[in-house]
Amino acid sequence: MIKNLLALSLSGLSWLALAGPFQSQQQLTDFTAGTQWFFAIDSDVLASDSRFRARIELHNQSGLDLPGGEQDWAWYFHSIRKINDTESHGLLIQHIQGDLHSIRPTASFAGLAQGESVTLPYYPSAPKLSYSDWMPRAFMVVADMPPAIFKNTDTEDYRQFVRPIATPEHIPLAEQADHPAATMTNARRYQQNSRITSGSALSTEALQRRIIPQPVQMQHRRGFTPFSAAWQLQAQGGLISEESYLSAQLSSYFGQPLSSQQNSPVIKLRLDNSLPGLKPEGYQLSIERQRIQITGYDEAGVFYGIQSLLALLPAQGGGEVQLPQLSILDYPRYRWRGMHYDMARNFHGLDVTLRLIEQMGRYKLNKLHLHLTEDEGWRLEIPGLPELTEVGANRCFDLSEQQCLLTQLGTGPYASGSGNGYYSRDEFIQLLRHAKKHHIEVIPEIDMPGHARAAVKAMDARYQRLLAAGQPEEARRYLLSEADDRSEYLTVQNYNDNSINVCLDSTYAFVDKVMYELQQMYRAADLRLQVFHMGGDEVGAGSWQAAPACEQLFAEPLNGVAGVADLKPYFINRVAQLSHQRGLAMAAWEDGLMADKVRPFRREQFDNKEVIVNAWDNIWELGYGDRAYRFANEGFQVVQSSATNLYFDHPHEVHPEERGYYWAARSTDTEKTFFYRPDHYYSNAEYTRDGSPITDLATLMGRALPALEKPENMLGIQGQVWSESIRLPEQLEPMIYPRIIALAERAWHKADWEPNKNSAAARQSWQQFIQRLTSVEFPRLAQAGVGHYVPPPGAIREQGQIKANHAWPTISIEYSLDQGQSWQRYQEPLSQDANTEVWLRSRSLSEQNSRIIRL
């Protein structure tokens, strides 16, 4: 059985009687410091045996010999593509759990003397097309010594431990340069940039008025209003929070407090839901010579009016500025304008979350969906269940998992590694209060019954602790698994032990406990928890098939549970009942609420006032792309979370150096997000994952496509960022920004050109958006301490010259002739010898750089 590998790995530290190769920790450290570890691709193009080929190389330059034969040492490494048991050169590669694999010597291992190398070929389960597919921090364990990381892998610089991905054999479609899924080259990018017609650029005045997201109506008047700290601020009762926010923003912008003089020009904040044309969350903004007035339908509307006023200010603050005299009537397209953030795979800390909340508020997004739990981590302190964070929030080398979870995703063997941590209860309350000030509702997700390994292992550790303390009944109270469960399954993330046992009453005690503590945190923040997101996605097929508690449940007469197929609806119904009893709406990912591959569960089986569905799986060729409409027609409330356009963990461009997974689309750039058309869902079906154009969607999916019969159930849209390959905060923000700004544009504003993205009006709209983005929004992000992505330039060598260009306005290009030691501004073609390597990069007004390209 697959899960027995973990027990074998654990026992493998003691079952060998032979002496290990190292007599001291220093020798182990010297060996891993001097032995270089490399990952490499042999072929990502399917060979005649229909297998992808890769290899691991080790080069012993340590000055120490590694003896042959069986020894009590092991190497451990992370690979997101599962490797089946493989033996080469007397070294056995085995999969443990998730992305963790081990390499152990067998009797036939010849050793690795100093100066020698060994190459271990293997066959990954899928191609590896990006450097970020490989995880850092391979390490070695000898007997009971502390682990030691191979030094050249202890870095986020993939070039230090991954061989170049550069040849046609590495890259599918290398010979088809114009194919949408082909790897981008510098020359191809240059040609694409050359074909861009920018249309008429916005004037300075028009650029100032082109705020993001674009308002419903804007009427211009002649003239400008001098605006400075000499203005006073007045607010209607009930708008204390909004008044405080605007005062702080303007005081910071002007570098001094606003005036308190009664005869000063005035900014007025007020509420009036009776104004003609005004809708919930809407506002009216009027700028006159001596008065600026923001009238909101509700408090959120006032806050969004404030954001529009702030957006009219030049990016650089200081002294007096000129505001255009105008009036705006504005309200949102959708009431759900969301961003999903997975800090469970890799935790990035509180500060980056607070910055995300601030920027969401700036761009009028109002739902923050926090993915708090996963196989790789539990990220929220729950009073009374300390193991959830003491064990479940940390990854390290502990095969027993009584102190921490198994290391995953490049964390390495120590709890000090990347991705570990959690929100304390106080920090989460602080987060909720911060969100409240920005009119953002936080949606907590506790993912289950799958994706729950952190919870399962944490409650196992709790059970062992309390059992040893002589408290067996309390030990079983929140237990999520059975020791004698012999069910066999393997999830898409390569776990075989991550499903909560849905047949245990202790499971539902655990769920209710977590719901209760969440409610208490919201109450402490002067809020009410309204939506409980239970995840529900990607449960491993085969879960519970040999679970004794489930067999007992099947034996009970007339309980509606006759076999394994009944367990999914049984679990969902019980969680829905618990949430309903607590006055909560329930939310789930779409596959958690599917009765089969085509039909959702009946809406009537849930008592909850709202059951919200994140419709994400629109990989069209798999036949799932009509689920958003099917759910809405069935009576569920739907949030479009389409993986093809709205997953921000996918690469910005098809290139090995771009971070991210690519299972839904080979790439998703800002333009692709901008042109997502939520009111014309099927119009987004343009290409399959392999880049083939979609010309007949119904035929591709194999059935007639349902129309949207109940548009009132379409709540809105939401961006997603998953963090498997995003270990650090500085890696996170360039994945989110600026795609989240394009998301905000579509969530708030319905463009006149929709759905025809190829019209002249659509292209003009994009060019104006990107001009505003690079000229104004990028500097504003920098002022807020937020990083963002910048696309690299295109470049070619032609007749002894290097020519470079860029797709976006205001982005400069720099070049280096000394491998990055110094940079100069590129302004015209460079005359360079063909043998001279030239490095180029893009640079935004906010002084953010693109990745470097080389010619």
C-alpha positions, 0 to 999 in steps of 0.5 A, a space after each residue: 500500500 502506498 501509505 506504508 511508504 511513510 512507515 518504511 521511511 520512518 523505520 528506515 532510520 533504524 533498521 540498518 545495522 551498518 555504520 553511516 558514512 559520517 561520524 559527525 554533524 560537521 562531516 554531513 554539513 561539509 558533504 552537502 555544502 560541497 556536493 552539488 544537486 541539479 534537476 534537469 529535463 531530458 525531454 518534455 516532448 513525448 518520446 516513443 515510449 510515451 514518457 517524459 524524461 528527467 534526471 537528478 545529478 549529484 556532483 561530489 566536490 566535498 572532499 568526502 567519500 560516500 561509501 557504497 552499499 546499504 547505509 542509514 542515510 537518505 536524500 530527500 527532495 521535493 517534486 510536484 510531479 510524482 515519481 514512481 519507485 525507480 532504482 538506478 545506480 543502486 539508488 532507490 527513488 520513492 514517493 512519500 507524500 505530496 511532493 516529498 520523495 526520498 533516495 536511499 542506497 541499496 546493496 548495489 550502490 557503488 558509492 560516490 567518491 569525491 570528484 565523482 558524479 551520479 545521474 539518476 534518470 526518472 520519468 515524471 508523471 507530466 512535463 515540467 515546463 517552468 523552473 518553478 516546477 522544481 522546488 528548492 532545499 533538497 537535504 540529507 539525513 544520516 541516522 539521528 543527526 539533524 538534516 543538512 540542506 544541499 547548499 546549492 539548492 538552499 536558494 530561490 534562484 532556480 539557476 543554481 540547481 536547475 539545468 537550463 530549459 532551452 533546447 527544442 527537446 525541452 520545449 513542446 511546440 518549439 517549432 511552431 513559433 506562432 502557436 498560442 501555447 508555444 514558448 515565447 521567444 525574445 524575437 516573437 515578443 518583439 514581433 508581437 509588440 511591433 504589431 500593436 496599434 496603440 490608437 490615440 493616447 490619452 491626454 494628460 487631462 483625460 488620463 487623470 479622469 480615466 480612473 480604474 475601475 471606470 465609472 458608469 457616468 462621468 460628466 465633465 465641466 470646464 475648469 479645475 479646482 485647486 485642491 490642497 490641505 487648506 480644505 476642510 472635511 465634513 461628514 454626516 453622522 454615521 460616516 465616522 469611519 469613512 471620514 477618518 479614512 479620507 482624512 488620513 489619506 489626504 493628510 498623508 498625501 499633502 503632508 499635513 492635516 486638513 484645515 479646521 477653518 470654517 470658511 475653508 472650501 469643504 469636502 462633504 460626505 453624506 448618505 442619501 439612497 433616494 437619489 435618482 439612479 443610485 444603487 447599493 454601493 453606489 455614489 455620486 461625486 461632484 467637484 466644484 470650485 469651493 465644494 466637493 461632495 460625495 453622496 453614497 447610497 450607503 456607507 460602502 458607496 461613500 467609501 467608493 466615492 472617496 476612492 474615486 476622488 483619491 484616484 483623480 489626484 496625481 500619483 505624486 502628492 505634496 502641495 496644491 493640485 488641480 482637480 477636474 471639475 466634474 460629476 460622477 454617478 457610479 455603482 457596481 456591476 456585481 455585488 460580489 467582486 472578490 479575490 481568493 488568496 491561498 496562504 495555506 500552501 505557503 504562509 506569507 504573513 499578516 503584513 502582505 494580507 493587510 496590503 492586499 486588503 488596502 489595494 482591494 479597497 482602492 479598486 472597489 473589490 469587496 470580498 476577500 476569500 481566505 483559503 485558511 487550510 490545506 494539506 500543507 498547512 493550517 493557518 489560523 489559531 483555533 482556541 482549544 485546539 493548539 495542535 492545529 497551529 503547533 503541528 499543522 502550521 509548520 513543516 519540517 523533517 519529522 516523519 512521525 508528524 507529532 511535532 510538525 507536518 511533513 516538509 512540502 513545497 520547498 520548505 526544507 527540513 526546518 520549521 524556520 523554512 519558507 511557508 510556515 506560520 499562521 494568523 494568531 487569533 488577535 492577528 485575525 481579528 486585526 485583519 477583520 477590522 482592517 477589512 471592515 474599514 475598507 468595506 471588505 467582507 472576509 470569507 473564511 474557507 476551511 477546506 474539507 473533506 479533502 485537502 485536509 491533511 494538516 487538520 487530520 495530522 494535527 488532530 492525530 497529534 492531539 489524540 496521541 497527546 491526550 491518550 498519553 495523558 490518560 484522557 481517551 474520551 477527550 482524545 477522541 472528541 475531535 479525531 478526524 481519522 481512524 487508525 485502521 482505515 485501509 482505504 486507498 486513494 491518491 489525490 491530484 496533489 499526490 496524497 493518500 491520507 488527506 481526507 477527513 473521515 466523514 463517518 465519524 461524529 467527531 468530525 462534525 464536532 470538529 467542524 462545529 468547534 471551528 465554526 464557533 471559534 470563527 464566529 467569536 473572532 468576528 464578534 470580537 471584531 464587531 462583525 458577524 460571520 455570514 458565509 462559511 466556505 467548506 471547500 469540498 473540492 478534489 476529494 480523492 477517489 477511493 476515500 472511505 472505501 475501507 473505513 470501519 466507521 463508514 462500514 458501520 454507517 452503511 449497516 444502519 437501516 434507513 439512514 440514507 447512506 447505503 454505500 460510499 457514493 452516498 458519503 459525499 452528499 451525507 457530509 455536505 448535508 451535515 456541514 450545511 445543517 451545522 452552518 444553517 443552525 449558526 445562521 450562516 450561508 454555505 459556500 463551496 467550490 463547484 466540484 464539491 456540489 456536483 451530484 455527478 459530472 454534469 448535474 449539481 445537487 438539488 438546491 432544495 436539499 440545503 436549508 441555507 438561505 444562500 448556497 454559494 458556488 465558486 465555478 472554477 473548472 472551465 477547462 473547456 475540453 474536459 467538458 465542465 465549462 457549462 457548470 456556472 450556468 447549470 448551478 445558477 439555473 438550479 438556484 445556487 448563487 454563483 461566483 465566476 472563478 474561471 481558471 482560464 482567465 482568473 487564476 493569478 498563480 498561472 504564468 504571465 507568459 509562456 516561458 520557463 522563467 515565469 513562475 506558476 502552474 499552468 494546468 488550466 492555461 499555459 499563461 494568463 496575462 493582464 490583457 486576458 483578465 481584462 477581456 474576461 466577459 462574465 455576462 457572455 460566459 461562453 465567449 471566453 472559450 477561445 483556446 484549449 490548454 494546448 493552444 488549439 482554437 475553439 471553434 465549436 464549443 458544444 461539439 468540444 464539450 460533447 453536449 448542448 450548452 445551457 443558456 443562463 435562465 436565472 441571471 439574478 443568481 450570478 453574484 459576480 466574479 473573483 480572482 484566485 491565487 494559489 501558492 504552491 510555487 509562491 513561497 515568499 511575499 516578494 514572489 506573491 505580489 507580482 503574481 497578483 498585481 496588476 492582474 487584480 486591477 484588470 479583475 476590478 475593472 471587469 467586476 465593477 464596470 460593464 464595458 460597451 464593447 462587450 462581448 466583442 473583444 476584437 472591436 476597435 472600441 475594445 482595443 482602444 479601451 485596453 490601450 487606455 486602461 494600460 496607459 493609466 495602469 503604467 502611468 498612474 497605478 504603478 506609482 501608486 502601488 509603489 507608494 503603498 509598498 506593493 510589488 507588481 509584475 512588469 513584462 519583459 521587452 522584446 528584442 532581436 539582432 538584425 544587421 549588426 544591431 540590437 532592437 528592443 521594444 515593449 508592449 506597454 506605454 511608459 515602460 522604459 528598457 535598460 541594457 547591460 553589457 557586463 552581465 547586470 553589473 551596470 545598466 543603461 537606458 535603451 533609446 535606439 538600436 545598439 550596434 553590437 558584435 554578434 558575439 557580445 551577450 547583451 542583457 535587457 530588462 523593462 523598468 516601470 515608473 515605479 522602479 520595478 524591473 522585469 525579468 532579464 532577457 539575454 541576447 
